[in-house]
Amino acid sequence: MLRPEVQSIADDIRSMKVRGAGRIARASVRGLMITASKSEATGREEFIAEMEAASKALIATRPTAVSLPNGVRFVMHRLGKAASSGTPLQGLKESVTKSGEEFIQRSLDAVKKIADYGARRIEDGDVIVTHCHSSAVVAMLKEAARQGKSMKVYSTETRPWYQGRITASHLEEAGIPVTLIVDSAARYFMRKADKVLIGADAVAANGAVVNKIGTSQVALAAHEARVYVFVAAETYKFHPETMVGKLVEIEERPATEVVDKSFLDSHPGVKVRNPSFDVTPSEYIDLIITERGIIPPQAAILLLREEFGWFPSQGGAISLGEES
């Protein structure tokens, strides 16, 4: 049974009250920190079991955004190491708090570094197309504007949740000229563009990028028009399990996000599909901008190996008797 505060976080992630891979990751880590701080466990084994239950429940909320399990994994791996070294119960709780704070700070710092690296790739007078909402992309555009570069942005509205409106509102507040366009107009406006800037919910070992549905169509239109496609992605969005052949699960959400229930009731023969993400192949991507630097998509496997080493499939509980 999750604590009410943690259940509320899980519900907010599942219902998309909390959106964006970075925010989802930080929220899940805060859920683990709350679980640890409020735990009434009297022994190490009981505490570990409580933490594992919370981690599984949080990971189950959104299957595609790898930032969530990577954030949880960051905390639980360090908890496992502390448990294996014989750390007492209070020390285990402190381990969760310390590693959680470290992950959250790293996440926030990563956006700042990506903004700095990415702004260097934006030229004065650029026309840019964005899709969905990415904190890193917005930070990049704001940093370029701070440096005195002028630009014009076309932001797709990104149905059915309209995350593009969030991007447009942030850019408007920053004084950056922005035009909101319907998703299906991306190819129409691409002929005016110099660059496409998008975020990522997951980056695979082969350099493919999983992002909000419609991203692959935007990238395809850019490829056709010979427009650069830049992806902004923190390293915790790189998917370690793709190194051993695991495919990224694409989340499908309820039909009622696309049409109302009255339509479904009056048209029982109409089937509605609502995938939240799609996969953009690496050949449609020019650069991936991370807090570790700028890489071509083909170098994703090298970054993954450096960041995670050889990564076996995850499974099983944290061992209290041997190194995790």
Secondary structure, 3 states (H helix, E strand, C coil): CCCHHHHHHHHHHHCCCCCCHHHHHHHHHHHHHHHHHCCCCCCHHHHHHHHHHHHHHHHCCCCCCCHHHHHHHHHHHHHHHHHHCCCCHHHHHHHHHHHHHHHHHHHHHHHHHHHHHHHCCCCCCEEEEECCCCHHHHHHHHHHHHCCCCEEEEEECCCCCCHHHHHHHHHHHCCCCEEEECHHHHHHHHCCCCEEEECCCEECCCCCEEEECCHHHHHHHHHHHCCEEEEECCHHHECHHHHHCCCCCCCECCHHHCCCHHHHHHCCCCCCCCECEEEECHHHCCEEEECCEEECHHHHHHHHHHHHCCCCCCCCCCCCCCCC
